[in-house]
Amino acid sequence: MHEGFRQSQAWLHSWAGLVISWLLYLIFVTGTLSVFRGEIDYWMQPELHAIGKVRQDQKIDTLETVFNSFNTDNQKIAFASISLGASYQPTISVRKFVDGKRQHETYDPRTERKINLSRTVGGNFFYRMHYQLWYLSPWTGRVIVALITAMMLVTIITGIITHKKILTDFFVFRPYKGLRSWLDGHIISGVIILPFLVMIAFSGLVILIGFFMPWGAKAVYGNQQGNLYQQAFNFPNFNESASDIKQNMPSANHLIEQFHSLYPHKKISAITLYNPSRENTKIVVSAEDENSVNAVGVVFNSQGDVVSEIGATNTAAAIQESLNSLHRAHYANYALRWLYFLAGLAGCFMIASGLILWSKKRIVKNKKQTTPMQRIVQTLNITCIAGLCVAVPSLLIINKLIAGKVSQQPAWEVAGFFIVWALTFFYSIIRLSSKAWYEIFFMAALMCVGIFIVNLFYPYSNMFYAAMHDDWILASVDMLAIAFSFIFFFIGYKIRSSYKKIV
């Protein structure tokens, strides 16, 4: 322990922050990108771009075709999910669970026929990396993320205690002052998004609470913990076996009309079917969460009659659902999602500046002599901060280079991401840290330009075609890539021009 309470909190803030910051930076970067994971999915499937926009009535007609396909399918389908997609996604996606195996189908609403899309890991890669990490089991990854999140709350609280003039310092930024400038940037970025940081950390813990505190649910529900969500949100019985009696699906139009009679201003986003085309079929029609933190839906039986409405059945469930929506931005329109994105970038800068500040303090303290511990920290800093800026755009480039050309495309995309990231790690080891910093940022700038270049070879996907056809969702990915190429180049240039002062 140190001399006083504030000094002990400063020590805890510094060391707890260092231990978690590399993983926390990865979690923040991937979480920030996950705000637009649907848009990233769309960009990474070039076959969708030639389809163009489709009308909502075309999607409804295609729904009837999908429902009829269940009537003629002789397999026992335990579960099926039909996604109508966002307004910019022209297709209808169907996921089935048959004999414990997943099947995926995509329908073109213009022809009402199945089409083949190149498989891609898409924006779901960043989403899964954010809350589960990759190549780890779901339980292991989520417990690690939960522990990191808990420690993040500790660093937020100790940071507030440590910087006693936090509000005063918010209005002061002193550039070109070495340690003082890094501390000012760290404080300002943290204070600007302090409510966001607290909300994200606390809501993340609530979402993951079942993975590191499962005993309450296990004591009540045993191995049938799906019943917890069934009772809390009025979902159908997940565990009900399919009836042996076949029964044709009700009309999709009929279900949609009834849904809109209950929720006239809601837009349908998905339809979930339990034991489709069976006597005990249950159909859940769900609405988009936009502008509402609590999701709504309607449950129908095999005759197309309303059975119940989905929603939180008690206060605890309502709070959990609200925090879930707040964390994942399900309720947010585009303006709010951009605010989430910008707040996420500020969080990334806060974490990165904290890591650099730790290193700079130790080097100044040791009279510019680098110890083995500091060299390790520097290498990890370069890899996690600058190297990740290279790896992220590399995933998009690899996607376009191999789209439809390899059988295991998602695996190749993920492998390419980690290989590129690993190469930046080895580069930071063999290169002087002062040069590795700006050189890797220059690589990141080139990678972002590469996104724009490789997309030019897809006539229906490039930024110019998208802009001419009013597809700004598609064009915005290339535009952001170009913007970040300038940002990374500027960062690299500034580091290069003052590399003797950079850790």
Secondary structure, 3 states (H helix, E strand, C coil): CCCCHHHHHHHHHHHHHHHHHHHHHHHHHHHHHHCCHHHHHHHCCHHHCCCCCCCHHHHHHHHHHHHHHHHHCCCCEEEEEEECCCCCCCCEEEEEEECCEEEEEEEECCCCEEECCCCCCCCHHHHHHHHHCCCCCHHHHHHHHHHHHHHHHHHHHHHHHHCCCHHHHHCCCCCCCCHHHHHHHHHHHHHHCHHHHHHHHHHHHHHHHHHHCCHHHHHHHCCCCHHHHHHHHCCCCCCCCCCCCECCCCCHHHHHHHHHHHCCCCCEEEEEEECCCECCCEEEEEECCCCCCCCCEEEECCCCCEEEEECCCCHHHHHHHHHHHHHHCCCCCHHHHHHHHHHHHHHHHHHHHHHHHHHHHHHHHCCCCCCHHHHHHHHHHHHHHHHHHHHHHHHHHHHHHHCCCCCCHHHHHHHHHHHHHHHHHHHHHHCCHHHHHHHHHHHHHHHHHHHHHHHCCCCCCCHHHHHHCCCHHHHHHHHHHHHHHHHHHHHHHHHHHCHHHCC
